[in-house]
Structure formats: C-alpha cells, structure tokens
Amino acid sequence: MLAWTIYISFLGAAALMLLPKGNARAARTVALLMAVAGFVFALGGTLQSKPGEIQTIAKVSWVSALGLEFHLAADGISLTLVLLTGLAAIAGILFSWNIETRAKEFFAFYLALIGGVYGVFLSFDLLLLFVFYEIAIIPKYFIIAIWGSTRREYGAMKLALYSFVGSAMVLIGLIAAYVVAGGHTMNVEELAKFPFPQGFQMWAFPLVFVGFAILAGLWPFHTWAPTGHVAAPTAASMLLAGVVMKLGAYGCLRVAMTLFPHGLDPWGFSVLGFASWRDVFSLLAVIGIVYGAMVALVQKDFKFVIGYSSVSHMGFVLLGLMTLNLTGLHGAVLQMFSHGVIAGLLFAVVGRMVYDRTHTRQLADLHQMNLNQVLPFAAVTFTIAGVASMGLPGFSGFVAELQVLIGAWDASPTLAVVAGVGILVGVAYTLRALLQAFFPERSLQAVPAPAELGQSMRGVERSPDASSAVSPIPKKHADGGVRAPEEFSLPAEGTGHLNLDPISIPERLGAVLLIGASLLIGLYPRLLLDWIVPSFDSPLFEGLRKVGLM
C-alpha cells in the first residue's frame, strides 16, 4: 500500500493537467482527493507494518548493468515521516482553497512535490532516493516563482541554488561510496554493511552530511529558508517547513550517519577546540537554535518571525542527531514530525488567515487592526500553535524537545544549557508576535484612514493566491504605476472592526487537523515512538553500534 502514496500523487498531478483551463474548483477537488487517498494508503501501510522490521515494498531491477534497483522499503523512521507528509499534503490543499490563478498547474506541481517527498522517505536505493530528492525540489521552484509574493523570483532562485549545491555534494559522496564499495549496488542495506576505509569516511561523511543539512537549515547555510518561506504561497510555506526541510534531516540520518559512522570518530588532533565532526556539527546546531530564535525576536515581518523560528527548531533535530545516543536520536525523529505539524500551522495562520485578508505582514500594521476580534479563529489558532511551538506539555513539541535536551545533556551539558536558552528566547519571540499581531494593548478605538494604512503598507503587493478580501493597499496599474489606495470597508459605527472575510470551512478543517495531530502525539507519544524506537535496533545502524556511538 505504501508504494501507492507515490503513484497516486504523480497520477493526480497528471490528471490535473488534463482538466480544462479555468476550472479551479475541479482542480482543488481532484488535488484534495489525491492527497486524502495518499494519506489513507500511508496510514494503511503503517498499520500493516511491524515495528522494528524493514518492510520491503517494491524491489525490481532498474539499471541491471550498474546494480541499480527500484527499491522501496520502510522502517519506523520512514513511516513516521510518510504520515507527516500525508497530513501536510491535506492541510496544504485545504489552506489553498482560495487559489484561482492557474489552479490546475499549481496543484499539479503541488502533488508532484508530494510524490517526490514520499519517494525520498521510501527509497532504499540511494540513486532512486537522489532522483526523488531532486523531483521534490524542482516543483518547489515553480510554485514559489509563479504563485509567491514578496521577492518571489529571488526566493525561488535562492532556494534552487542552495538546494542544487547541496545535491551536488550529496551526489559526489554517493558516487564515491558506490565506487569504493565495488560498483555493484546502491542498496542502503548492503552499503551499510560495507567496511568503508576510515580515511574515506572522514571526508565522505561531512560532504554528504552538509549536503543534506543545507536543506535542513543548518547554520550558516540556512539563509535560503527565511527568504524562501516568506516568498512562498501559504501551501508552499507549509510544505517547505513541514516536510521539505525534513528531507535534509532524513538524509543526514539515513545516508551520512548510516553509511559513514566512522566519520564521527575523533580526528586524533584538535583544531580550535574541535576534535571531531561531531563537535563541529553539534556546535553549529546549537548556534542555529539560538541564532534563529534571536533573529526571530527582532523581526518586524510576521512571516519572517516564523521563518527564523523554523531554523531554530530544526536546530533541535540536528542537535538530536549529533547526541549519538538513543534518547537524542528518538527525539530528533519525533521533532521532525512535531515541527512539521506545528510550523505548518503557524505558516497557515500567518499566510492564509492573516496576510491574504489584510495584505500586510508588518506587525506594526497588524497591531492596529484588533485581529483578536476581527479574526477570532485565527487568534485562537495562532495562540494554540504558539504555545505548542514553545513546548507546552500536552503538545508534541514538548516530548520531542525534551528528549533532545536529555540526550544533549548526556553528550554535552554545556550545549544542552545553551539550547535551553534558545527555548526561552523562543517563548519571548512567540509571545511578542502573538501580542503584536492579535492582542494590542488597548482595543481599537478608531480604524486608521485608508490613506494612512496605504502609506504604511506602500510597496506590499498581493500574491496571486490572495483571497478576494478587500484590501487597503495600493495596487499597480498594468503600466506599472501606482494608484491611490482603494476604498476599503470601514467598520460600522461603534464596532471598531475591520470588514475582513471570515475564516473559511476548509481553513478551519486544516487547522483542526494539524492541532489534533500535535495534541494526539503530545498526549500519547507512544503512537510514534513505538515505531521509532525499534528502528534503531535494525541492522542499518549496526555501524553506529559497532563504533560505540549509539
């Protein structure tokens, strides 16, 4: 059943391209049905699997002369991320229900991206994994460049360039491993058993790890992430933070750490206090946690706050991997799921519920709008997502980050304490954004004149996926000139409310889906941990166990 998550996504993309132009409703419906079907197959395949076993899904010869296979398989780690992808796919479509511009092309790219993501998590042939990895990146470029908003061409190109540089590094490492292993197979299980020379692993590990970690937002290679998040339409932001960044973290674990465990051995000498690649990447992960949180704390753009918070939270994933103990590794995988759900919800609120209606992301402008009364569902949803992001007990983030911190404490108490500071800063930037955007210090007594709002938001353009809500911002004529701000619906006398479109039913369903997922795993984490924990006892991680790193 799991293989159909891939097949149905690509079939859905092809079916969408056969639809007549201009039928946005049909495109949305087909995309949603395909996404729901993909999640059903993911859930059914998970329930049929046995914890601790690597389930072979499909295995046929692909390029027999090179020993390449179309090999799909899954363990508990793969299944966790496949379920995350299914949830994110459904939620992203629900929050894109307002797409009207070239809708069938948008959702076709969207499903192709989802199919690529499923493929990465289920591929056990490294070249096949790499092919799906690239398939997942290419649609992202077009989604951002065509349907994005602020500096969309720049954001799309930056994402593509960073991704392809990382991909080139990964490809060099994979080809080198293939050749050194005898040039007979790219099977992950077989290569994990091969005794690569320690000298080879010492340079292959950082090459492949960094190549994947670029997409995971590793500091200082993280700069594509905030600009990409901000430029992307809502669904793309949700997928970028929710699952695409997880591709990088998954590759770090599944490929770099599995194939080249001796790359984490001590060097035998010290450089600036660093004695191994483990020391280097642990420090970079902690810097990412604190740096991302500190930068988020001073942002004036609402979406940039969430963009930098993603860099910070992904730092916990990378730190968990570098603890090299079971508690930290379990927490890292659980954090991939948790961050995917929570970050997706945060981007949905900021991009769809707020920006598509107010056409501004500036916290100073939102502060004047009394959104807790104008858009109460958005205010409640962001409050819930915010406390989940802080790590409030009862939500998935608490369990995941707690395990990472415990594992980090066992590995390096100093790094654990610094990472804890990052959590405190995270509380600060979340509360700041919440209060400024939704809960002003005083109730709105008078709505600013349209001219004033237009002046404060001058230069902000409406993205192609924006809703039809009335906008106070200036718009450009076809000749590029800017006209005066449009008339916008003032509140009825004495109400003090802006006239914005209410939160739609698809948006409410998407929010409930993501909140429910975070609560379910937060209250009963065994639902995922019972799959994650036995996975690290499999032969794939025998190399880490042999060198005493796990």
N, C-alpha and C positions, 0 to 999 in steps of 0.2 A: 504493500500500500504506500509506503514512503516514497517510492520512486515516482508515484503519480503526483506528488507535490511539485515536482519539476515539470513533468509532462503537461499537467493541466495548466500550469502558469504560462508556458510557451504556446500551448494550443489556444488559450484565452487571448494572448497577445495577437496571434494570427487571426482569430475570429473577429477581433475588434477592427482590424484593418479592412475586413470585408464589409463592415457596416457602411451604410450611406452617410455622406457628409451631413453635418448639422444635426444629427440625432443624438444629442448629448445624453438624454435620458436612457436610451438604449445602451449607450457606451458605459454609463455608470452602472446600470443593472447587470450587464454582462461581466464587468470587472468585479463587482461585488460577489456575484455567484461563483466566479472562478476562485476568488480569494477564500470564500467560505468553504468551497469544496476542497481547496488546498489544506485548510486548517483541519477539516474533518479527516482527510487522509493522514495528516500529521498526527492527530490525536489517536486515530485508529491504529496506525502503525506503532505508535508508542505503547499503547496498551497491549499489543501483541508481542512486544519485545520482552526480554528477560533482563533484569538489572545485572550488570557485571559481564554481560556477554556482548561480543561484537557480532551484530546481525548482518549477514550478507544479503543485500537487497537485489543486486544485479551484478553479474560478472561475465562479460563476454570479451573476446579478443577485439581489439580496436586497431592497433598497428602491430601485427604479429611480428614483423621483422625487427621491431625495436622492443618487443616485450610489453607494449602498452595495452592497457585494458580499459574498457568501460566498466569500472568497478565502483559500485555504490554500496556503502555499508554504514552502520550507525552503532554508536555506543551511547551511554547515558549523557555524555557531553554533547554529542551531536543532537540527540533527541531534545535536550533542553533548549538548544538554540533553534531547532526546527519549529518547536512550539512557539517560541518567541516570534519567529518570522511570520508564522500564521496569524498570530494576534496582531502584530504590527501591520500586516497587509490589510486585514479587515478594517482596523481603526483608521488607517491612512485613507482608504476609499470613503469611509463614512465622513471624514473631515474634508473630503474633496468633492462633496456632493454639489457644490456650487460651481464646479468647473464648467464653463461653456465654450471657451476658446479652444478649438481643435481638440475636443474632448476625447475622440476615439484615439488620436495619436498619443495624447497624454497617458491614457490608461493602458495603451499598448506598451509604451515604454515602461510604465509602472510595473506591469505584470512580467515583462522581460527581465526587469531588475530583480523582482521577487524570485523568478525562476533561477536566475544566476545565484542568488543568495542561498536558496535551497540546495543548489548543486554543490556549492562550496562546502556546506556543512555535511553533505552526504558522500562526498568523493573520497575514496581511499586509494585512488591512483593520483600521484602528485601532478602529472601533466593535466589530467582531467580537472583536478582542483584548480590549477592555474587558469585553465580555459574558462571555467565558470567564474573565477575571480575577476577576470577581465570583462566577461559579459555583464557582471554586476556593476562595473564601473562605467562602461560606455553609455548606457541609458541615463545614468545619473547626470552626465554632462548635458545631454539634450534637454532633460527635464528642467534643469536649472537655467540653462541658456535661453530657452524658449518661454517657459512659464514663470520664471523667477521675477524678482523685483529689484531691490537695491543692488546696483552694480552686478547684475546677473552674469554678464559675459565675463567679467573679471573673476567672480566667484567660481563660475563653472570651469574656466581655464585653469585657475589655480588648483582646484581640486583635481583636475585631469593631470596636470603636470606633476604634482606631488604623488599622485597615485601611480603614474607610469614610471616615475623614478623608483619608487618602492618596488613596483612589479619587476623592473629590470634587475634590481638587486636580488629579488627572490628567484627569478629565472636563472641567473648566473649560479646561485647556490644549488638549485635543483639539478641543473645540468652537470655541475661538478660532482654532486652526490651520485648521480646516475652513472657517470663515467668511472669514478673511483670504486663504485660497487660492482663494476664489471660490465655495465651497459646491458643488463638483461631484464630489468624490471624497474617500474616506478611505483610499485606497490608499497604503501606505507608500512604495512605489517612486515614485509620482507626487509625493507631498508632499515626498520627499527632494530632488526636482529643483526645487521651487518656491523662488524667492528671497524668503523672508520678510524683511521690513524688520529691520534690525539692532536698532532700538529695541524692536520686538516680541519678538525672540528674547531680548533681555536680561532680560525678565521672564517669558517663557514657559518658557525653559529651567530656571531654578531652581524654578519652580512644578511642572513635570512631573517634574523630577529628584527633588526632595524627596518628591513624592507617591509615586513608586515606591520611593525609597530607604528610606522608613519601613518597608516590608515587608522590605527587605534588612538592617534592623538598624542603620541609620546613627545614630551618636551625635549628639545626645542623644535621638533618637526611638526608642531601642532597648528601652525598658523593658517593652514588651509581650512581648518574646522570652523572657527567662528565666522569667517567670511562666507564659507560655503553654506553654513546654517542660515545666515541672515539673507543671503541671496536666494535661497531655495524657496519654492512654494511650500505650503504647510505640509502636505503629504511627503514631499521630498525631505524636508527637515526632520520629520518624524522617522523616516526610514534611515536617513543619514546617521542620526544619533542612535536610533533604536536598533538597527541591525547592521548597517554598513560598517560602522566603527568596530562592531563585534567580529567582522571578518578578519580584521587585522589582529585582534587579540586571540582569536581562534587559531590563526595561522602561527602565531608565536608559540602557542602551546602544542598544537597538533604536529607542526613541522619542525620548527627550530629546536624546541626543547626535547622532542621525542627522538629526532634523528641524531642530534649532536649534543648529548648530555655532557660529554667531557669538555665542551666549550665553556661550561660553567665552572670547571676546575680552577683552582688558584694558578696564577701565572708563574709563580716561583720568584717573583720580584714585585716591587711596589712602585707605583707612579702616582705622585700627589696623594698618597694615602689609599689608592685603589689597588687591590691585589687580585681582582678577578672581574670578569664581565658581569658577574652577579652584583658586585659592589657598584659598578657603573650604572647599570640599569635600575637598581633599587633607588639610587640617589635621583636619577632622572625622573623616576615615577613619583617620588615624594615632592620633588620640585614642581612637577606638573600639578600635583594635588594642591599645593599651597599657592603657586603662581596663578593657576586658573581661578581659584577662589578669590584671591586678592584683586585680580583684574576685573572679575565679575562684580566685585563690591563697588567699583567706581564707574561702572558703565552708565551712560545716560540713555542708551537704546535698550529697550526691554528685551529684544531678541538676542542682542549681544550678551546680556546677563546669562541667558540660558545657554548660549553657545559656549561661553567660557566655563560655565558650570559643568558642561559635558566633558570638557578637557580635564577638569578637576576630578570628576567621578570616574572617568576612565583611568586616571592615575591609580585608583584603588585596584582596578583589575590587574594592571601591570605590576603593582607592588605585591599583590597576592601571588602572582606567578613567580616572582623573584624571592618569595619567602622560602620556596622549595621544601615546605612541609605541608602535610596533608590538610591541616586546618586552613592555611592560607590559600592553597590551591582550590579547595572546595569553595571557599569564599569568593575567589576570583571568578569561577564559573557562575556561581549564583549571582554575583554582582553584574555579570554580563546580562543576565535575564532581567534583574531588577532595574538596572539603569535603562535598558531598552524600553521597558514599560513606562517608567516614571518620566524619562526625558521625552518620550513620545507624547505623553500627556501634556507636559509643560509647553512644548512647541505647538501643540494643538490649540491650547488656550491663547498663547501669545499671537500665533499666526492667523488662525481662523476666527476664533471668537472675538479677539480684540482688534487686531490690525485690519482685517477685512471689513470691519464695521467702522472703525474710527479713522482708518487710513493714516495712522501715525503710530510709531513705536517709541516716541520720546516720552520718557517717564514724566517730565515736567508738564507736557501737554495732557497726558492721561490723568495726572494728579488733579486737573481742573474739572474733570468730567464726572466725578462721583459715580464711578462704574459699579460700585457695590450695590447701588440702587438701580442703575440703568441696565446692567447685565448681571443680575444676582447669581445666576447659574455659573457664569464664568468666574465670578469672585469666589464662590464656594469651591469650584473645581480647582482653581489655582491654589487655594488655601490647602486643600487636601493633598494636591500634588506637591506643594511646597513642604509641608511637614513630612511627607513621605521621603522627599529628597533630603531633608535634614537628617533622616534616620530615626524617625519616631517609632518606638516599639509598636508592633502590630502591622507594620508595613514591611515589604520585602527588603528595602534598603537597610533596615536595622540589622537583620540577620546576616546579610551579606557583608556589610562593612565591619560588623563586629567580628566575624570570622577572619577577615583580612587583618584587622588590627591585632587580634590574638596571635595569628600566625606571624605577623610582623614583629610583635613583641618577643616571640621566641627566637626570631632571627636576629633582630637588632632593636633593642628597646629605644634607642635614640630616634631611629627612623619612625617607630610607632608613635612616639610622642609628637614628632613634627607632623606626621599625618593627622594626628588628633587635632592639632591646631588648625589644619585645613578644614576639618569638620566644623569647628567653632566659627571660622570665617564664613563657611557655607551657611550657617544659621543666620549670620549677620546679613549677607547679601540677599538671602531669600526673604527675610523679614523686610529689608529695605525695599525690595522690588514689590512685595505684596502691599505694603503701606502706601508707597508712592503711586502705584497703578490703580489700586482698588479702594483703599481706605484713607482718604485725605483727612487731615487733622480736623477740618471743620466741614460741615455739609456745604454743598454748592448752593450759594445764595442766588447767584446770577450766572447765566451761561455767557461766556465771553462772546463778543460780537463776532460774526463770521470773518470780518476783516482781520481781527486780532488773531483768530485761530489760523487763518490762512497765512498771515505773516509768520507765525511761529512755526508753521509746517512747510514753508515755501521750499520747493525743491524735492519734496517727497512725492513719488509717483505711485499710482495704484498699480498693483501687479495684475497680470492677465487673469489670475484666478480669483480676483477680489469679488465680493458679493455685490449686490445691487444696492447696498445700503447707501443712504445719502451721505455725501462727503463734503466736508468744509474746505478741502484743499484745492489749490489752484490746479488746473489741468492745462495741457498743452494743445494748441491747435495743430492741425496737420502740417502747417508750415513751420512748426517748432516754437511759435510764440506762446506766451503765457497769458491767459485771460484772467480776469478778476475772479476771486473765489465765488463759487456758486452759492446761490441761496440754500440755506440748509435749515431743516425743520427745527424751529425753536420750541422749547417746552411750553406747554400750556401754562397760563399764568398761575404762579404759586406752586407749580410742581417741582421745578428745578431739575428736570430730567431732559437729557438729550433724546431725540427720537431716533433710536437705532433699531435695526432689525432684531427680533428676538432670537434666542438660540434655537436652532432647528432640531427636529427629532433625530436626524442622523448624527448630529453633533452630540446630542445627549446620550445616544446609544454608544457612540465611540468612547465617550468619557466614562460611562458606567463600565464598559468592557475593560478598560485599562485600570481603572480604580479597583474593580473587582479582582483582577489578576494580581495586583500588588498586595491587596489585603489577604487574598487566599494564601499566597506564598508566605506572607509575613506571619499569618496566624498558624499556618501548618506547613512549614518549610520542608517537611519530610516528603511532600509530594514531588519535589525535585531532588532533594538530597538523597533519597533512596535510589535514584538513578545516577546521580553524580558521583557519590562516594565509591560505589563498587567499580566504577570505570577506571579509577587509578590503581586498581589491583590487576588490571589486564596486562598481557604481555607487551603491549605497546610502551608501557612505562617501565619495563624491566631495566632499560639502560639507566634511568634515573635511580632506580633502587640499587643497582649494582655498584654505582659510584658513591652510594651513601648519601645522595642528595635529597631523598624523599622518604 
